[in-house]
């Protein structure tokens, strides 16, 4: 399950399907977070470095919307945390998955900053990275259980 099949230097059918899912999902995320926003909603070109601002707001207001914003940002890249390791064994290593998570989220935040179609927030980078890593962790737990199940039935 290497990135590219070593013998043939081609992607397998499974990898092609996963690559289509990865590109499709990431494209939807980019459209939703950047290009899908109305031109009337121009944001100021600033970067919010306060990583705890949403938590403070959620705590002080204790409203559904405050908590929902945190949950959505964590959940947004969660599927990629599952799909990338299934696509390539490289992403089964935590360091590469973490680097991929940060890079993926940083690209979205950079696009929002450049296009003024969203606010670039360090907090979003943090939450998106956590979400992608949670997907990665859950996939690894499932893979461990499947491996144990296969060994007990042999």
Protein Blocks (a to p, Z undefined) as FASTA:
>chain_A
ZZbafklopacfklmmmmmmmmmmmmmmmmmmmmmpcfklccdddddfbfklmmmmmmmn
opaklmmmmmmmmmmmmmmmmmmmmmpmklmpmklmmmmmmmmmmmmmmmmmmnopaccd
fklmmmmmmmmmmmmmmmmmmmmmmmmmmmmmZZ
